[in-house]
């Protein structure tokens, strides 16, 4: 089939339109994919304690763990949003270390040791 979508009509030269039509006309089945929810619980209490020790904290209140998970989730959502934007703009399918550096730099923090 040389055309856009299933019709086999005129040939599509626009790759974006071709992809859009193929997704609209022939939706992919995602039933075999595992839906990931509430993964922030993977950041465990010992992991947060290790980060606190590295930062020089001696004692930790019990309420800190949930608050840390919330702040970390917000930070990661923002960085990953920018990361996907950089990767898609470069028309890449693989995230590079420079993409991560630029995404973190855009958040107002600088990451040293990975180029740029």
C-alpha atoms as one frame of an Amber mdcrd trajectory, in Angstrom:
protein
   0.000   0.000   0.000   1.603   3.244  -1.067  -1.082   5.694   0.054  -2.050
   7.377   3.283  -4.120   5.224   5.601  -6.094   2.221   4.413  -7.696   3.771
   1.328  -4.709   3.257  -0.954  -5.479   6.604  -2.605  -3.081   9.431  -3.408
   0.423   9.110  -2.086   1.242  10.999   1.128   4.499  12.934   1.252   3.903
  14.481   4.658   5.195  12.011   7.264   3.269  13.686  10.095  -0.016  13.431
   8.201   0.759   9.847   7.280   1.365   8.951  10.931  -1.752  10.813  12.056
  -3.939   9.084   9.494  -2.524   5.679  10.305  -3.257   6.212  14.011  -6.768
   7.498  13.348  -7.761   4.831  10.839  -5.961   1.901  12.444  -5.807   2.436
  16.208  -3.180   0.416  18.021  -4.277  -2.031  20.665  -2.738  -1.192  24.006
  -4.518  -3.907  25.957  -1.294  -5.848  26.476   0.526  -2.900  28.066   0.655
  -2.692  31.831  -0.792   0.585  33.075   1.584   2.164  35.563  -0.038   4.034
  38.432   1.180   5.455  41.706   4.849   4.790  40.950   5.935   7.525  43.329
   5.505   4.922  46.085   8.659   3.319  44.645  10.598   6.146  46.284  10.765
   4.371  49.613  11.441   5.615  53.125  15.039   4.265  53.132  15.737   5.984
  49.797  14.571   9.323  51.212  16.652   8.712  54.350  19.748   8.134  52.204
  19.151  11.400  50.355  18.697  13.222  53.661  21.898  11.740  55.083  23.807
  12.823  51.992  22.409  16.321  52.514  23.530  16.389  56.143  20.151  15.898
  57.863  20.348  14.165  61.255  16.694  13.602  62.201  13.602  13.358  60.014
   9.963  13.944  60.944   7.531  11.224  59.921   5.529  13.625  57.743   8.539
  14.427  55.575   8.357  11.238  53.506   4.976  11.934  51.931   5.878  15.593
  51.350   9.184  14.604  49.725   7.394  12.196  47.404   4.979  14.941  46.345
   7.736  17.472  45.669   9.804  14.895  43.792   6.826  13.902  41.660   6.159
  17.531  40.697   9.833  18.115  39.864  10.064  14.963  37.747   6.831  15.773
  35.887   8.209  19.192  34.938  11.613  17.856  33.888  10.137  14.971  31.897
   7.703  17.335  30.146  10.648  19.485  28.982  12.684  16.378  28.212  10.030
  15.019  25.864   9.744  18.443  24.234  13.493  18.594  23.539  13.586  15.020
  22.248  10.589  15.439  19.940  11.875  18.756  18.613  15.147  17.079  17.630
  13.068  14.351  15.910  14.706  11.698  18.064  13.211   8.610  19.608  15.987
   8.194  22.153  16.518  10.579  25.050  20.155  11.690  25.245  22.098  12.925
  28.244  22.235  16.399  26.695  18.436  16.451  26.546  18.385  15.791  30.291
  20.985  18.509  30.941  18.996  21.071  28.930  15.689  20.099  30.571  17.148
  20.462  34.066  18.842  23.726  33.095  15.482  25.055  31.924  14.107  24.327
  35.405  16.711  26.728  36.801  19.259  24.183  38.006  22.553  23.224  36.427
  23.812  19.661  36.126  27.570  19.357  35.690  29.580  16.505  34.223  27.408
  15.404  31.300  28.463  17.825  28.552  27.232  21.241  27.428
